[in-house]
Amino acid sequence: MRCAIYRSPKKPDTYLYLAARGDFSHVPDPLLKMLGEPVHVMDLDLHPERRLAQEDVREVLHNLRERGWHLQMPRRDDPLAVRH
């Protein structure tokens, strides 16, 4: 499955995967407002054997098929860590 990946200009390390490039129609309006105007980063071919750095590719594929989008939030390895 080919998808488009966008970064949020408002939320660092936050990415929105879309099943169809430029089709934000399935993304909830409050989420789009929170993210700001998404900036296209790249298009990517996803398949179950592909490895992603921070996401489970099967979960991403499931979300893209079921709702048309997937949100990647910043990793929080230590919930008590403070980012500066």
Buried (B, 14 or more C-beta within 10 A) or exposed (E): EEBBBBBBEEBEEBBBBBBBEEEBEEBEEEEBEEBEEBEEEEEBEBEEEEEEEEBEBEEBBEBBEEEBBBBBEEEEEEEEEEEE
